[in-house]
């Protein structure tokens, strides 16, 4: 009987040890995908159309009527090690003075640099780049372990 109890304890310990090796993924925020963004027409869709189709964002531009920012960050936790951010994405939807969509851009972070992943622009260049760079650099300072009380 003692042998069986030891065997069960060792088996349980092995299963727990192997389970700790599997990464745990956590997703923070929300960024609409390309199929959702395809429903928004640059130059035609309004702020209210965007809110109906993909929802309101967690962040907006500093100036009224400037842009909406959708931010998503994916983290992996490996056992006892600190969480690692594996992906960050920002979707910026800019509006003109009549609240019509003037620009849709998707940004990612590659080796610490802001990279435009996709862009549908009616103006010659992106607007709000400075705020976007600041947003991406500050967002990386978030530590989920501290937020979870760990």
Beta strands, then each sheet from edge to edge (+ up, - down):
strand 1: 24-29
strand 2: 59-60
strand 3: 67-77
strand 4: 84-95
strand 5: 101-110
strand 6: 113-121
sheet 1: 1+ 3- 2+
sheet 2: 1+ 3- 4+ 5- 6+
end
